[in-house]
Amino acid sequence: MDYETFGCTPVDEDCQQVGMPSYDPQKARAECKAFIHQLRRQFGNEPFGAMLKIKSSLHDFGQYLEVSCMFEENEEEAVNYAYKIEANLPENWDDEAKKELGL
């Protein structure tokens, strides 16, 4: 499987910053979940061979989370789904995500 990463929030939104004193891993996970839900609303559910998930990675300042799309390289619809999201990332939270996050 291959993957594309999309960050942890829409492009123009603030997010939990790993390494900052105010960093809250539970809030970071909630942001990622809300982002996945928003991506599904905008782009539809994942086709066969694709899966939106929260990816954890190590950083000098600790563990950080981001949303990624895992996809089977030989499934054209799955590949297209991942790259369509990557090329059209939302700039801001939609109303449903704001409700989900209590904003």
Backbone as XML, in Angstrom:
<?xml version="1.0"?>
<chain id="A" units="angstrom">
  <residue number="1" name="MET">
    <atom name="N" x="0.833" y="-1.189" z="0.000"/>
    <atom name="CA" x="0.000" y="0.000" z="0.000"/>
    <atom name="C" x="0.875" y="1.248" z="0.000"/>
  </residue>
  <residue number="2" name="ASP">
    <atom name="N" x="0.343" y="2.275" z="-0.611"/>
    <atom name="CA" x="0.985" y="3.583" z="-0.607"/>
    <atom name="C" x="0.085" y="4.505" z="0.217"/>
  </residue>
  <residue number="3" name="TYR">
    <atom name="N" x="0.529" y="5.727" z="0.452"/>
    <atom name="CA" x="-0.314" y="6.658" z="1.194"/>
    <atom name="C" x="0.031" y="8.098" z="0.858"/>
  </residue>
  <residue number="4" name="GLU">
    <atom name="N" x="-0.942" y="8.966" z="1.096"/>
    <atom name="CA" x="-0.793" y="10.415" z="1.016"/>
    <atom name="C" x="-1.176" y="10.958" z="2.379"/>
  </residue>
  <residue number="5" name="THR">
    <atom name="N" x="-0.464" y="11.969" z="2.865"/>
    <atom name="CA" x="-0.827" y="12.595" z="4.133"/>
    <atom name="C" x="-1.390" y="13.983" z="3.867"/>
  </residue>
  <residue number="6" name="PHE">
    <atom name="N" x="-2.334" y="14.393" z="4.719"/>
    <atom name="CA" x="-3.068" y="15.631" z="4.499"/>
    <atom name="C" x="-2.964" y="16.620" z="5.658"/>
  </residue>
  <residue number="7" name="GLY">
    <atom name="N" x="-2.161" y="16.343" z="6.647"/>
    <atom name="CA" x="-2.107" y="17.198" z="7.825"/>
    <atom name="C" x="-3.161" y="16.776" z="8.826"/>
  </residue>
  <residue number="8" name="CYS">
    <atom name="N" x="-3.370" y="17.605" z="9.827"/>
    <atom name="CA" x="-4.307" y="17.221" z="10.892"/>
    <atom name="C" x="-5.569" y="18.067" z="10.914"/>
  </residue>
  <residue number="9" name="THR">
    <atom name="N" x="-5.592" y="19.145" z="10.144"/>
    <atom name="CA" x="-6.760" y="20.031" z="10.055"/>
    <atom name="C" x="-6.816" y="20.605" z="8.643"/>
  </residue>
  <residue number="10" name="PRO">
    <atom name="N" x="-7.933" y="21.251" z="8.287"/>
    <atom name="CA" x="-7.943" y="21.969" z="7.022"/>
    <atom name="C" x="-6.794" y="22.981" z="6.958"/>
  </residue>
  <residue number="11" name="VAL">
    <atom name="N" x="-6.411" y="23.346" z="5.780"/>
    <atom name="CA" x="-5.199" y="24.122" z="5.506"/>
    <atom name="C" x="-5.080" y="25.411" z="6.323"/>
  </residue>
  <residue number="12" name="ASP">
    <atom name="N" x="-6.143" y="26.185" z="6.442"/>
    <atom name="CA" x="-6.068" y="27.487" z="7.108"/>
    <atom name="C" x="-6.520" y="27.468" z="8.568"/>
  </residue>
  <residue number="13" name="GLU">
    <atom name="N" x="-6.650" y="26.283" z="9.151"/>
    <atom name="CA" x="-7.090" y="26.186" z="10.545"/>
    <atom name="C" x="-5.911" y="25.932" z="11.477"/>
  </residue>
  <residue number="14" name="ASP">
    <atom name="N" x="-6.019" y="26.480" z="12.684"/>
    <atom name="CA" x="-5.032" y="26.192" z="13.720"/>
    <atom name="C" x="-5.188" y="24.747" z="14.162"/>
  </residue>
  <residue number="15" name="CYS">
    <atom name="N" x="-4.109" y="24.198" z="14.699"/>
    <atom name="CA" x="-4.155" y="22.823" z="15.183"/>
    <atom name="C" x="-3.311" y="22.688" z="16.445"/>
  </residue>
  <residue number="16" name="GLN">
    <atom name="N" x="-3.465" y="21.573" z="17.103"/>
    <atom name="CA" x="-2.622" y="21.270" z="18.248"/>
    <atom name="C" x="-1.183" y="21.129" z="17.741"/>
  </residue>
  <residue number="17" name="GLN">
    <atom name="N" x="-0.255" y="21.811" z="18.388"/>
    <atom name="CA" x="1.143" y="21.809" z="17.962"/>
    <atom name="C" x="1.977" y="20.951" z="18.908"/>
  </residue>
  <residue number="18" name="VAL">
    <atom name="N" x="2.465" y="19.823" z="18.403"/>
    <atom name="CA" x="3.313" y="18.962" z="19.222"/>
    <atom name="C" x="4.541" y="19.752" z="19.658"/>
  </residue>
  <residue number="19" name="GLY">
    <atom name="N" x="4.932" y="19.572" z="20.906"/>
    <atom name="CA" x="6.088" y="20.275" z="21.444"/>
    <atom name="C" x="5.746" y="21.572" z="22.160"/>
  </residue>
  <residue number="20" name="MET">
    <atom name="N" x="4.519" y="22.050" z="21.988"/>
    <atom name="CA" x="4.094" y="23.274" z="22.675"/>
    <atom name="C" x="3.529" y="22.899" z="24.044"/>
  </residue>
  <residue number="21" name="PRO">
    <atom name="N" x="3.687" y="23.762" z="25.035"/>
    <atom name="CA" x="3.159" y="23.451" z="26.373"/>
    <atom name="C" x="1.657" y="23.179" z="26.379"/>
  </residue>
  <residue number="22" name="SER">
    <atom name="N" x="0.923" y="23.797" z="25.475"/>
    <atom name="CA" x="-0.532" y="23.618" z="25.427"/>
    <atom name="C" x="-0.966" y="22.370" z="24.650"/>
  </residue>
  <residue number="23" name="TYR">
    <atom name="N" x="-0.004" y="21.599" z="24.115"/>
    <atom name="CA" x="-0.355" y="20.436" z="23.284"/>
    <atom name="C" x="-1.175" y="19.437" z="24.087"/>
  </residue>
  <residue number="24" name="ASP">
    <atom name="N" x="-2.298" y="19.028" z="23.529"/>
    <atom name="CA" x="-3.179" y="18.040" z="24.144"/>
    <atom name="C" x="-3.399" y="16.918" z="23.131"/>
  </residue>
  <residue number="25" name="PRO">
    <atom name="N" x="-2.836" y="15.725" z="23.378"/>
    <atom name="CA" x="-2.961" y="14.637" z="22.406"/>
    <atom name="C" x="-4.410" y="14.206" z="22.163"/>
  </residue>
  <residue number="26" name="GLN">
    <atom name="N" x="-5.272" y="14.344" z="23.163"/>
    <atom name="CA" x="-6.681" y="13.990" z="22.953"/>
    <atom name="C" x="-7.350" y="14.976" z="22.001"/>
  </residue>
  <residue number="27" name="LYS">
    <atom name="N" x="-7.021" y="16.258" z="22.142"/>
    <atom name="CA" x="-7.561" y="17.258" z="21.221"/>
    <atom name="C" x="-6.993" y="17.058" z="19.817"/>
  </residue>
  <residue number="28" name="ALA">
    <atom name="N" x="-5.717" y="16.674" z="19.731"/>
    <atom name="CA" x="-5.103" y="16.410" z="18.425"/>
    <atom name="C" x="-5.813" y="15.261" z="17.725"/>
  </residue>
  <residue number="29" name="ARG">
    <atom name="N" x="-6.128" y="14.205" z="18.471"/>
    <atom name="CA" x="-6.848" y="13.060" z="17.899"/>
    <atom name="C" x="-8.257" y="13.483" z="17.477"/>
  </residue>
  <residue number="30" name="ALA">
    <atom name="N" x="-8.920" y="14.298" z="18.291"/>
    <atom name="CA" x="-10.264" y="14.770" z="17.954"/>
    <atom name="C" x="-10.241" y="15.604" z="16.671"/>
  </residue>
  <residue number="31" name="GLU">
    <atom name="N" x="-9.211" y="16.444" z="16.514"/>
    <atom name="CA" x="-9.081" y="17.230" z="15.282"/>
    <atom name="C" x="-8.940" y="16.307" z="14.073"/>
  </residue>
  <residue number="32" name="CYS">
    <atom name="N" x="-8.119" y="15.303" z="14.195"/>
    <atom name="CA" x="-7.923" y="14.372" z="13.078"/>
    <atom name="C" x="-9.216" y="13.629" z="12.741"/>
  </residue>
  <residue number="33" name="LYS">
    <atom name="N" x="-9.947" y="13.188" z="13.767"/>
    <atom name="CA" x="-11.215" y="12.492" z="13.516"/>
    <atom name="C" x="-12.205" y="13.415" z="12.817"/>
  </residue>
  <residue number="34" name="ALA">
    <atom name="N" x="-12.294" y="14.652" z="13.288"/>
    <atom name="CA" x="-13.203" y="15.611" z="12.655"/>
    <atom name="C" x="-12.787" y="15.879" z="11.212"/>
  </residue>
  <residue number="35" name="PHE">
    <atom name="N" x="-11.485" y="15.931" z="10.968"/>
    <atom name="CA" x="-10.980" y="16.160" z="9.612"/>
    <atom name="C" x="-11.351" y="14.988" z="8.698"/>
  </residue>
  <residue number="36" name="ILE">
    <atom name="N" x="-11.206" y="13.765" z="9.187"/>
    <atom name="CA" x="-11.607" y="12.589" z="8.397"/>
    <atom name="C" x="-13.095" y="12.667" z="8.073"/>
  </residue>
  <residue number="37" name="HIS">
    <atom name="N" x="-13.914" y="12.993" z="9.060"/>
    <atom name="CA" x="-15.358" y="13.079" z="8.815"/>
    <atom name="C" x="-15.672" y="14.148" z="7.775"/>
  </residue>
  <residue number="38" name="GLN">
    <atom name="N" x="-14.968" y="15.289" z="7.848"/>
    <atom name="CA" x="-15.189" y="16.349" z="6.864"/>
    <atom name="C" x="-14.746" y="15.898" z="5.474"/>
  </residue>
  <residue number="39" name="LEU">
    <atom name="N" x="-13.622" y="15.232" z="5.382"/>
    <atom name="CA" x="-13.161" y="14.750" z="4.071"/>
    <atom name="C" x="-14.168" y="13.777" z="3.470"/>
  </residue>
  <residue number="40" name="ARG">
    <atom name="N" x="-14.742" y="12.922" z="4.289"/>
    <atom name="CA" x="-15.764" y="11.991" z="3.780"/>
    <atom name="C" x="-17.000" y="12.741" z="3.311"/>
  </residue>
  <residue number="41" name="ARG">
    <atom name="N" x="-17.376" y="13.787" z="4.029"/>
    <atom name="CA" x="-18.537" y="14.574" z="3.570"/>
    <atom name="C" x="-18.230" y="15.238" z="2.235"/>
  </residue>
  <residue number="42" name="GLN">
    <atom name="N" x="-17.024" y="15.740" z="2.078"/>
    <atom name="CA" x="-16.659" y="16.471" z="0.867"/>
    <atom name="C" x="-16.370" y="15.557" z="-0.319"/>
  </residue>
  <residue number="43" name="PHE">
    <atom name="N" x="-15.706" y="14.428" z="-0.064"/>
    <atom name="CA" x="-15.244" y="13.577" z="-1.168"/>
    <atom name="C" x="-15.941" y="12.223" z="-1.238"/>
  </residue>
  <residue number="44" name="GLY">
    <atom name="N" x="-16.825" y="11.937" z="-0.300"/>
    <atom name="CA" x="-17.509" y="10.654" z="-0.260"/>
    <atom name="C" x="-16.689" y="9.631" z="0.519"/>
  </residue>
  <residue number="45" name="ASN">
    <atom name="N" x="-17.333" y="8.508" z="0.787"/>
    <atom name="CA" x="-16.638" y="7.432" z="1.495"/>
    <atom name="C" x="-15.544" y="6.844" z="0.615"/>
  </residue>
  <residue number="46" name="GLU">
    <atom name="N" x="-14.567" y="6.252" z="1.256"/>
    <atom name="CA" x="-13.447" y="5.671" z="0.537"/>
    <atom name="C" x="-13.919" y="4.534" z="-0.372"/>
  </residue>
  <residue number="47" name="PRO">
    <atom name="N" x="-13.398" y="4.505" z="-1.585"/>
    <atom name="CA" x="-13.697" y="3.386" z="-2.477"/>
    <atom name="C" x="-12.892" y="2.150" z="-2.058"/>
  </residue>
  <residue number="48" name="PHE">
    <atom name="N" x="-13.189" y="1.030" z="-2.662"/>
    <atom name="CA" x="-12.436" y="-0.194" z="-2.403"/>
    <atom name="C" x="-10.950" y="0.078" z="-2.612"/>
  </residue>
  <residue number="49" name="GLY">
    <atom name="N" x="-10.146" y="-0.341" z="-1.655"/>
    <atom name="CA" x="-8.700" y="-0.178" z="-1.772"/>
    <atom name="C" x="-8.152" y="1.093" z="-1.162"/>
  </residue>
  <residue number="50" name="ALA">
    <atom name="N" x="-9.025" y="1.924" z="-0.576"/>
    <atom name="CA" x="-8.577" y="3.168" z="0.061"/>
    <atom name="C" x="-9.130" y="3.229" z="1.478"/>
  </residue>
  <residue number="51" name="MET">
    <atom name="N" x="-8.392" y="3.902" z="2.373"/>
    <atom name="CA" x="-8.846" y="4.045" z="3.750"/>
    <atom name="C" x="-8.251" y="5.310" z="4.354"/>
  </residue>
  <residue number="52" name="LEU">
    <atom name="N" x="-9.126" y="6.191" z="4.835"/>
    <atom name="CA" x="-8.675" y="7.356" z="5.580"/>
    <atom name="C" x="-8.391" y="6.917" z="7.013"/>
  </residue>
  <residue number="53" name="LYS">
    <atom name="N" x="-7.257" y="7.346" z="7.553"/>
    <atom name="CA" x="-6.904" y="6.941" z="8.906"/>
    <atom name="C" x="-6.012" y="7.995" z="9.548"/>
  </residue>
  <residue number="54" name="ILE">
    <atom name="N" x="-5.872" y="7.866" z="10.856"/>
    <atom name="CA" x="-4.965" y="8.728" z="11.600"/>
    <atom name="C" x="-3.614" y="8.039" z="11.650"/>
  </residue>
  <residue number="55" name="LYS">
    <atom name="N" x="-2.609" y="8.742" z="11.192"/>
    <atom name="CA" x="-1.247" y="8.212" z="11.154"/>
    <atom name="C" x="-0.430" y="8.899" z="12.242"/>
  </residue>
  <residue number="56" name="SER">
    <atom name="N" x="0.287" y="8.113" z="12.996"/>
    <atom name="CA" x="1.131" y="8.625" z="14.070"/>
    <atom name="C" x="2.591" y="8.552" z="13.638"/>
  </residue>
  <residue number="57" name="SER">
    <atom name="N" x="3.324" y="9.624" z="13.884"/>
    <atom name="CA" x="4.738" y="9.682" z="13.523"/>
    <atom name="C" x="5.518" y="10.327" z="14.661"/>
  </residue>
  <residue number="58" name="LEU">
    <atom name="N" x="6.788" y="9.972" z="14.746"/>
    <atom name="CA" x="7.645" y="10.575" z="15.753"/>
    <atom name="C" x="8.287" y="11.844" z="15.210"/>
  </residue>
  <residue number="59" name="HIS">
    <atom name="N" x="8.444" y="12.796" z="16.091"/>
    <atom name="CA" x="9.058" y="14.079" z="15.780"/>
    <atom name="C" x="10.049" y="14.365" z="16.900"/>
  </residue>
  <residue number="60" name="ASP">
    <atom name="N" x="10.977" y="15.260" z="16.690"/>
    <atom name="CA" x="11.932" y="15.615" z="17.737"/>
    <atom name="C" x="11.240" y="16.020" z="19.036"/>
  </residue>
  <residue number="61" name="PHE">
    <atom name="N" x="10.038" y="16.606" z="18.920"/>
    <atom name="CA" x="9.317" y="17.091" z="20.093"/>
    <atom name="C" x="8.285" y="16.103" z="20.607"/>
  </residue>
  <residue number="62" name="GLY">
    <atom name="N" x="8.161" y="14.945" z="19.997"/>
    <atom name="CA" x="7.192" y="13.941" z="20.442"/>
    <atom name="C" x="6.435" y="13.329" z="19.280"/>
  </residue>
  <residue number="63" name="GLN">
    <atom name="N" x="5.365" y="12.671" z="19.624"/>
    <atom name="CA" x="4.544" y="11.978" z="18.643"/>
    <atom name="C" x="3.487" y="12.940" z="18.107"/>
  </residue>
  <residue number="64" name="TYR">
    <atom name="N" x="3.349" y="12.988" z="16.779"/>
    <atom name="CA" x="2.309" y="13.827" z="16.202"/>
    <atom name="C" x="1.383" y="12.986" z="15.343"/>
  </residue>
  <residue number="65" name="LEU">
    <atom name="N" x="0.181" y="13.501" z="15.155"/>
    <atom name="CA" x="-0.857" y="12.797" z="14.407"/>
    <atom name="C" x="-1.215" y="13.590" z="13.165"/>
  </residue>
  <residue number="66" name="GLU">
    <atom name="N" x="-1.547" y="12.878" z="12.116"/>
    <atom name="CA" x="-2.043" y="13.510" z="10.902"/>
    <atom name="C" x="-2.955" y="12.537" z="10.174"/>
  </residue>
  <residue number="67" name="VAL">
    <atom name="N" x="-3.776" y="13.065" z="9.308"/>
    <atom name="CA" x="-4.695" y="12.253" z="8.523"/>
    <atom name="C" x="-3.995" y="11.799" z="7.255"/>
  </residue>
  <residue number="68" name="SER">
    <atom name="N" x="-4.161" y="10.532" z="6.941"/>
    <atom name="CA" x="-3.597" y="10.017" z="5.698"/>
    <atom name="C" x="-4.622" y="9.139" z="4.992"/>
  </residue>
  <residue number="69" name="CYS">
    <atom name="N" x="-4.384" y="8.933" z="3.721"/>
    <atom name="CA" x="-5.193" y="8.002" z="2.944"/>
    <atom name="C" x="-4.272" y="6.883" z="2.479"/>
  </residue>
  <residue number="70" name="MET">
    <atom name="N" x="-4.506" y="5.701" z="3.020"/>
    <atom name="CA" x="-3.789" y="4.510" z="2.572"/>
    <atom name="C" x="-4.527" y="4.016" z="1.326"/>
  </residue>
  <residue number="71" name="PHE">
    <atom name="N" x="-3.789" y="3.614" z="0.301"/>
    <atom name="CA" x="-4.466" y="3.131" z="-0.897"/>
    <atom name="C" x="-3.649" y="2.064" z="-1.609"/>
  </residue>
  <residue number="72" name="GLU">
    <atom name="N" x="-4.371" y="1.172" z="-2.231"/>
    <atom name="CA" x="-3.770" y="0.119" z="-3.047"/>
    <atom name="C" x="-3.349" y="0.737" z="-4.377"/>
  </residue>
  <residue number="73" name="GLU">
    <atom name="N" x="-2.086" y="0.621" z="-4.696"/>
    <atom name="CA" x="-1.549" y="1.245" z="-5.903"/>
    <atom name="C" x="-2.154" y="0.709" z="-7.194"/>
  </residue>
  <residue number="74" name="ASN">
    <atom name="N" x="-2.692" y="-0.509" z="-7.150"/>
    <atom name="CA" x="-3.254" y="-1.113" z="-8.367"/>
    <atom name="C" x="-4.770" y="-0.927" z="-8.461"/>
  </residue>
  <residue number="75" name="GLU">
    <atom name="N" x="-5.361" y="-0.157" z="-7.551"/>
    <atom name="CA" x="-6.798" y="0.138" z="-7.594"/>
    <atom name="C" x="-6.976" y="1.586" z="-8.043"/>
  </residue>
  <residue number="76" name="GLU">
    <atom name="N" x="-7.304" y="1.768" z="-9.315"/>
    <atom name="CA" x="-7.359" y="3.106" z="-9.910"/>
    <atom name="C" x="-8.284" y="4.052" z="-9.151"/>
  </residue>
  <residue number="77" name="GLU">
    <atom name="N" x="-9.452" y="3.574" z="-8.754"/>
    <atom name="CA" x="-10.399" y="4.428" z="-8.044"/>
    <atom name="C" x="-9.834" y="4.870" z="-6.686"/>
  </residue>
  <residue number="78" name="ALA">
    <atom name="N" x="-9.123" y="3.975" z="-6.015"/>
    <atom name="CA" x="-8.511" y="4.304" z="-4.730"/>
    <atom name="C" x="-7.397" y="5.334" z="-4.908"/>
  </residue>
  <residue number="79" name="VAL">
    <atom name="N" x="-6.576" y="5.158" z="-5.920"/>
    <atom name="CA" x="-5.497" y="6.115" z="-6.209"/>
    <atom name="C" x="-6.089" y="7.482" z="-6.530"/>
  </residue>
  <residue number="80" name="ASN">
    <atom name="N" x="-7.100" y="7.508" z="-7.387"/>
    <atom name="CA" x="-7.733" y="8.768" z="-7.771"/>
    <atom name="C" x="-8.353" y="9.468" z="-6.572"/>
  </residue>
  <residue number="81" name="TYR">
    <atom name="N" x="-8.957" y="8.712" z="-5.673"/>
    <atom name="CA" x="-9.565" y="9.275" z="-4.463"/>
    <atom name="C" x="-8.505" y="9.990" z="-3.623"/>
  </residue>
  <residue number="82" name="ALA">
    <atom name="N" x="-7.403" y="9.317" z="-3.364"/>
    <atom name="CA" x="-6.334" y="9.903" z="-2.540"/>
    <atom name="C" x="-5.785" y="11.182" z="-3.172"/>
  </residue>
  <residue number="83" name="TYR">
    <atom name="N" x="-5.528" y="11.150" z="-4.457"/>
    <atom name="CA" x="-4.944" y="12.315" z="-5.115"/>
    <atom name="C" x="-5.956" y="13.443" z="-5.318"/>
  </residue>
  <residue number="84" name="LYS">
    <atom name="N" x="-7.234" y="13.098" z="-5.433"/>
    <atom name="CA" x="-8.263" y="14.136" z="-5.529"/>
    <atom name="C" x="-8.333" y="14.917" z="-4.216"/>
  </residue>
  <residue number="85" name="ILE">
    <atom name="N" x="-8.267" y="14.199" z="-3.092"/>
    <atom name="CA" x="-8.262" y="14.888" z="-1.801"/>
    <atom name="C" x="-7.025" y="15.771" z="-1.699"/>
  </residue>
  <residue number="86" name="GLU">
    <atom name="N" x="-5.869" y="15.199" z="-1.997"/>
    <atom name="CA" x="-4.602" y="15.928" z="-1.865"/>
    <atom name="C" x="-4.619" y="17.222" z="-2.678"/>
  </residue>
  <residue number="87" name="ALA">
    <atom name="N" x="-5.236" y="17.201" z="-3.842"/>
    <atom name="CA" x="-5.264" y="18.365" z="-4.723"/>
    <atom name="C" x="-6.346" y="19.378" z="-4.350"/>
  </residue>
  <residue number="88" name="ASN">
    <atom name="N" x="-7.270" y="18.976" z="-3.472"/>
    <atom name="CA" x="-8.420" y="19.834" z="-3.157"/>
    <atom name="C" x="-8.694" y="19.917" z="-1.660"/>
  </residue>
  <residue number="89" name="LEU">
    <atom name="N" x="-7.652" y="19.952" z="-0.862"/>
    <atom name="CA" x="-7.834" y="19.997" z="0.585"/>
    <atom name="C" x="-8.665" y="21.215" z="0.983"/>
  </residue>
  <residue number="90" name="PRO">
    <atom name="N" x="-9.604" y="21.021" z="1.910"/>
    <atom name="CA" x="-10.404" y="22.168" z="2.342"/>
    <atom name="C" x="-9.550" y="23.176" z="3.101"/>
  </residue>
  <residue number="91" name="GLU">
    <atom name="N" x="-9.936" y="24.424" z="3.014"/>
    <atom name="CA" x="-9.206" y="25.481" z="3.703"/>
    <atom name="C" x="-9.666" y="25.642" z="5.141"/>
  </residue>
  <residue number="92" name="ASN">
    <atom name="N" x="-10.962" y="25.411" z="5.388"/>
    <atom name="CA" x="-11.523" y="25.660" z="6.710"/>
    <atom name="C" x="-12.433" y="24.519" z="7.145"/>
  </residue>
  <residue number="93" name="TRP">
    <atom name="N" x="-12.719" y="24.515" z="8.446"/>
    <atom name="CA" x="-13.680" y="23.543" z="8.971"/>
    <atom name="C" x="-15.057" y="23.838" z="8.394"/>
  </residue>
  <residue number="94" name="ASP">
    <atom name="N" x="-15.823" y="22.804" z="8.085"/>
    <atom name="CA" x="-17.213" y="23.001" z="7.710"/>
    <atom name="C" x="-18.051" y="23.078" z="8.991"/>
  </residue>
  <residue number="95" name="ASP">
    <atom name="N" x="-19.336" y="23.382" z="8.859"/>
    <atom name="CA" x="-20.193" y="23.563" z="10.034"/>
    <atom name="C" x="-20.280" y="22.300" z="10.889"/>
  </residue>
  <residue number="96" name="GLU">
    <atom name="N" x="-20.351" y="21.141" z="10.258"/>
    <atom name="CA" x="-20.437" y="19.887" z="11.009"/>
    <atom name="C" x="-19.165" y="19.640" z="11.833"/>
  </residue>
  <residue number="97" name="ALA">
    <atom name="N" x="-18.015" y="19.907" z="11.255"/>
    <atom name="CA" x="-16.763" y="19.733" z="11.980"/>
    <atom name="C" x="-16.679" y="20.693" z="13.152"/>
  </residue>
  <residue number="98" name="LYS">
    <atom name="N" x="-17.134" y="21.930" z="12.956"/>
    <atom name="CA" x="-17.141" y="22.904" z="14.038"/>
    <atom name="C" x="-17.993" y="22.404" z="15.201"/>
  </residue>
  <residue number="99" name="LYS">
    <atom name="N" x="-19.159" y="21.843" z="14.872"/>
    <atom name="CA" x="-20.018" y="21.279" z="15.921"/>
    <atom name="C" x="-19.328" y="20.129" z="16.624"/>
  </residue>
  <residue number="100" name="GLU">
    <atom name="N" x="-18.718" y="19.247" z="15.837"/>
    <atom name="CA" x="-18.034" y="18.086" z="16.388"/>
    <atom name="C" x="-16.914" y="18.510" z="17.356"/>
  </residue>
  <residue number="101" name="LEU">
    <atom name="N" x="-16.232" y="19.588" z="17.033"/>
    <atom name="CA" x="-15.121" y="20.074" z="17.854"/>
    <atom name="C" x="-15.553" y="21.081" z="18.923"/>
  </residue>
  <residue number="102" name="GLY">
    <atom name="N" x="-16.811" y="21.452" z="18.917"/>
    <atom name="CA" x="-17.291" y="22.426" z="19.902"/>
    <atom name="C" x="-16.786" y="23.832" z="19.655"/>
  </residue>
  <residue number="103" name="LEU">
    <atom name="N" x="-16.610" y="24.190" z="18.392"/>
    <atom name="CA" x="-16.109" y="25.537" z="18.043"/>
    <atom name="C" x="-17.242" y="26.510" z="17.780"/>
  </residue>
</chain>
